[in-house]
């Protein structure tokens, strides 16, 4: 199987396993919003975003090492899994200190709504971190071990179980935020059990006899990813905290609703990135790696821009259909969020070069620059233009990360970025954003968006055709 076909095959398997399941969650967004309300929807996203940050610290981002070393045939898989699991368990147990810390901080700042919220939900947040980290470790090992189909099936299984628990705890017992969090916790526990039996993970676990050299190598690779993931977290979700503190949880809930649909682009990109990282690591020593990267990025760029344009074309009716009426205004905040997600996808693609070449420190530096920009522009723009300020700040930070990484990674792999196409596509999406902001006449609104969308398709369709031909070739 040629490398293009391998990449396409893994992407399709992962997409079948994950996209449908994630789409179910989006389709149920209106249900969650009606059960939790604007404030509750804002609160639950704040709690989950905090838990995501805790996971990065608790596990020292060991999941990054599980993928990198698990895919490398030079390392023993039992060693990789056992080291990853032990680090995960030890780190997440230490998260218990989060509870007294939040209690003390809440005493110092009793009037800060975010701190009061996190203090109230501190224990369940720790449990969420523990089960989520275990699930992630098991799932990442299964994928790194080459069992992509099981990884994909687990995505479907976990989502369905999560939704069933949602109905039980939210609709049946009316537990609100606690019910939502318990649903995820129970689904993660079920996933760990499912992966343990179906992936025969107990056969890979060794209690004693850990290879100290592999452990040191994995930890050295993972530790720089902690600040990287923290900085990436700041770029992705600090907006929610700024909006919650500077405005309120209601506005934060609307902002999160606006972010949900653009994040479907990130979901598609994430599915591809999982397959791409496997190919990037496997092909790292190929003599034609530059052409491989250039061809794939050209097709990837075209796909993401076309999906982004389609998202802007349909965003207003989509939000009207999927969201509770109280959230319908959210569409006005989506143009810069779509652009932000587009460039986050490109930045992640460039980050794969760091992973393949084990340059995790460079990944940390670029993410730090993006995080500083994000915080600075959030502080400047949110008081002036509210949620749109947060969206613009996110776009600026992701764009900066991509630009820096694109320049920096050329030292490792000199790839063709198709810069002219990149600029034309970006300007086209900005034009669609201008229509959403300023055109109120419905007929003119959709006519202009449709014309620009067709133009984006025209600019990008050749890259799709070229990639299909490369996938179909027997040996490449």
N, C-alpha and C positions, 0 to 999 in steps of 0.2 A: 504493500500500500504506500503511495507516495505521501510526502509530508503534508501536502495541502489536503489530501483526502483524509488523512489521519486527523488533522485539525478539524475538518468539517464533520467527520463522524463523531468525534468527542463532543463537539458543540451541539450537534443535533440530539445526542443522547441526554446531555445535561439540560437542554432546552425542554425536551419532552418531560423530564422529571421535575423541573423547577418552575418553568414559566406558567404552566397551567395552574399549579398549586398557588403561586403568588398572585395570579390573576383572580383566583377565588377570594383572596383577602381584600383586593381592591374592590371587587364587586360587592363585598360586604361592608365597605367603608361607611355607607349610609347607615347601616345597622349599628355599627360601633358608635357613630356620631350621635344617633338618636338615643342610644342607651346611656352614653356618657355625657352628652351635652358639649357645648363649646369649651367650657372651663375644664371639664373632666377629660376631654380629648387632648387639650393642651397639657394637662397635668400628667396623663399617662405617657405621653411622648417625652416629657421632661424626665420622668422616672426611668424609662427605658434607655434614654440617651445617657443618663448617669451610669446605669448598669453597664452599658457598652464601654464606657471609659474605665470603669473598675475592672472589667475583664482584661483589658490591655495590661493593666498593672499587675493583676493577680496572676496571670499566666505568663508574664514577661513576653507576651506575643509568641509563645512557643509554637503556636499553630503554623507560623511562617516557616519555622524550621522543620516541622513535620512534613510540610509539602516539599520544601527544597531538598531535604535529605532523603525523604521517602521515595521521591522520584529518581534519585541518583542511585544507580545500581551498585555503586562502590560501597554503599552502607547497608548494614544488616537491618531488615525491617523490624525485627523483634526489638532490637536496641532502640530504634527510632521511636516506636510506639511506647515502649516501657518508659523511656526517658520523658517523652511528652506527657504521658499520663501522670507520672509521679510529680512533675513540675506543676501540672494543672491542679492536682488535688492539694498539694502543699500550699500553693499560692492562693487558691480560692478559700481555703480554710482560714487563712490570715485576714480575709476580708471582714471577718467578724468585728475587727476593730473599727470598721466604718460606723457601727451602731453607736458606741460611746462618743466617737468624734462628732457625729452629727448632733448628738444630744448636747454636747458642750457648745458647739458652734451656734446651735439654735438658741441657747441661752444668751450668747453674746449679741446675736442679731435677730431678736424676736419678731421684728416687723418686716423682714425680707421674705416674701412669699415663697420663693424657690427653696430656701433653706428650711422653712417650716414644713413644706411639703416633703422634702427628702428625709427629714427627721421622723415624720409621721410614718413613712413607709420604709424605714431603714432596714428592718428585719427581713421583710419580704423581698427587698432589693438584693440583700446578701444571698438569699436562697435562689433568686433569679440568676445571679451571677454564677453560683456554684453549678446549678443544673445546666445552664447555657454553656458554660466553659467545658464541662464534661461532654456534652453533646457535640460541640465543635471539634474537640480533640478526636473523638471517635470517628466522626464523619470525615474530617480532613485526612485521617490515616487511611480510611477505606478508599478515598479518592487517590491518594498518593500511592497506594498499593496496586493501583491499576483497575480496581473494581468500580469503574465509572457508573455502570448500570445500577449497582446497589446504592451508590451515593445518590443517584437520581431518584430511585424508587423511595428512598428514605425521605427525600424532600417532599414527595407527594404524601407519604404516610404521615409525616409530622404535621403537615398543614391540615390534613383532614381531621386528625385527632385534635389539633388545636381548635379548629372551628367547632367541633362537637363539644369540647369543654367550654368554649365561649358561650354556646347556647345554654349549656347547663348552668354555668356560674353567673352569666349576665341576665339571660332571659328567665331561667328557672329560679335561681336564688336571689337575683337582683343584687349582686355583690359589688357592682360598680368597678372602681379601679382595682380593688383587691381581686375581684373575679377575673378581670382581664389578665392580671399578672399570674394568678394561679393557673389559668388556662395554658399559658406559655410554659410554665414550670412543669405541669403534668405532661404536656406534649413532649418536652425535652427528655423527661424521665422515660417515657415510652420509646422515644427514639434511641436512647442509649441501650435499652433492653433489646430492641429490634436489631440494632447494628451489632451488638455483642453476639447474638445468636446467629444471625444471617451471615455476618462477616467473620465468624469464628475468632473473635478478637482475643478470647482467653488463650488461644494457642500462640498468640504473639507476645503475651505478657510474661515477663520474667521478673521475679521479685529480687533475686540476687544476681550478681555477675554482670553489672552494668559496665560497659566499656567507657572508661573515664575520658579517653580521647574524643570519642563521638559525643559524649555529654558536653565536654568543654566546647567542641566545635559548634554544636547546636545552640548552646547558650550564648556563645560569642556572636553567632549570627542573629539570634533572636533579640538580644538586649537593645541594639540600636533601633530595632523595629518598635520598641515601646514608645520612645519619644516620637517616632515616625507616625505610629497609629494615634498617639495623643494629638499630634498636630493635625493629622487628617480628621480626627474627631472634631477638633476645634473648627476647622474649615466647614465640615459637614453640618454640625449641630449646635455650635455656639450661638448661631442666630436665634434658635429657640429660647435659649436662656436670656439673651439680650432682650428679645421681644417680651418675654414673660416679666422680666424685671422692669424694663423701661416703659412698657405698655401694660399688659395684663395677660392672664391665662386665656381669656377669650380670644384676643388677637393672636396669641400663640397657637391656639387651636385652628384658627383660620389659615395661618401661615403654614402649619403642618399639612392641612388639607390641600393647600396650593402645591406643596412639595410632593405629595403622594404620586400624582400622575407623572410628572417629569421623572420621578425616581423609577418609573417603569423602564425608562431608557437605561438607567444605571443597572437595572436588573438584567436587561438583555445583554448589556456590556459585561456585566459580572459573570453571566453564564459563559460568554465567549472567553473572558479573561481566564476562567478556570481551565478551559481547554487550551488556551494560548500559552499559559505558563507551563503546562506540561510539554508543549511543543518547543517553547523557547529554551527550556532546560535540556531537553533531549537533543536539540539541534545546535547547542551552543558552540560546538567545535566544527560545525560544517563550514566548508570553504566558500559556500555561496550564501552564507547567513545574511549578508546585507541585502541581497536581492529578495530573499524570503521575507525579511522584515518589511522591506519597502512595498512588496506586492500585497502583503497582508494588511499593512497599515492603510494603503490606498483604498482597498475594499472596505475595511473597517470604518474609515473616515466617512466614506460615501454612505454606508449603511446608517451610521449614527446621525448624520445630517438629514438624511431623508426621513428617518423616524422622528427626529426633532421637529422637522417642518410639518410632518403629519400630526404630531402632537399639538402644535400651535394652531393648525387648521381646525382641529376637532375639540380643543380644550374647553371652550365655553359650553357646548352642548354636553360634553362628557361629564363635566362637573355638575351640570344641572341634573343629569340622569343619576349619577353615582352618589352625590352628596346630599345630605340633609339640607332643606331650604335655608337654614341659618348660615350655611357655608358657601352659598352660590357665588358670593362676591369674590371668592378666592381666585377665580380665573384671571383677574386683573393683575395678580402678582406672579403669574407663571412665565412671562417671556424671558426675564433674566434668569429665572430658575432653570428653564430648559437649556439656555446657553451655558449656565453653570454646570449642569449635569453632563452636557456634551463635552465640555473641556475637562471635566473630572474623568470621563472615560478615556480621553486622549492621554491625560497625565498618568492614569493607571497603566495604559499600554506601554508608555515609556518606562514606567517603573519596573516592568517585567525584565527589562535589560539589566537593571540593578540586581534583581533576584537571580537571574541566570548567571551573572558574573560575580555574585556574592558581594556586591557593593552596597550593603544595607546602610552604611553611614551616609552615602550620597543621597539615598532616599530620605533619610532623616533631615538632612540639611535643606533640601528643596521643600519638604513638607513644612518645616519650621518657617521658612520665608512666607509660604502661603498662609500659615496660621497667624503670623504677625500682621500681615495685610488684612486678613479677615477681621481680626479683633479691632484694628484701627478704623477700618471703614464702617464696621458695625456701630462703633461708638460715635462716629461722625454723622452717619447718614440716617440711622433709625430715629433719632429725635426730630429730624427734619422731614423725612418722607416715609416714616413708619415701616411697614412690611416691605415695601419696594426698596427701601434702604438696605434691609437685610439681604434681599435677593441680589442687589447690585454688588454688595460686599462679597457675597459668595462667588459670583461670577468673576470678579476681579481676582480673587485669590486662586481660583482654579485655573484661570487663564495664565496667571503668572507661573504657577507650578508647571503647567505644560510647557510654556515657553522656555523656562530654565532647563527642564529635563530634556527637551528636544535638542537644545544646544549642547548640553552636557553629555548626553549619551552618544553623540556623534564621535566622541573619542574612543568609544568601545565598538559601536556599529555605525558606519556611515550610511544612513538610509535616506531615501528621497521622501520628503514630507508632502510633496505635491502642494507647495506653498500657495500657488496661484488659486488652485481649487479650494484650499482652506480659507483663503480670504473671501472669495466669492460666496462660499457657503455661509460664512459668518455674517457678512453684510446682508445676505438674504434673510437670515433668521432675525437680525436686528430690524429689518424692514417689516417683517411680520409682527414683531413686537410693537412697532410704531402704529401699525394698523389696529392692534388690540387696544393700545392705550388711547388713541385719538379718534378713531372712526366709530360713530354711534349708529349710523344708518345700517340696518341689518343686511340689505342687499349688497351695498358697497363693501361692507365688512367682509362677508364671505367671498365675494367676487375677487377682491384684492388678495385675500389669503390664498384662494385657489390658484390664481395666476402665479403667485410667488412659489407656491408648493410645486406646481408643474415645472417651473424653471429649475428648481432644486433637483427634481428628478432628472431633467434633461442634462444637467451638469454632471450628474453622478452615475448614470446607468451603465456607462462603458466599463467602469471598474467592476461592477457586478458580473458582466458578461465575461470579462477577462478572468476573474476568479473561478467562475464555473468551468471554463475551459481548462484551467490549471488543475482543478479538482478531478476532472474527467480523464486527464492524461494518465497513462499506465504507470510511468516511472518518472519521478521528478524529485 
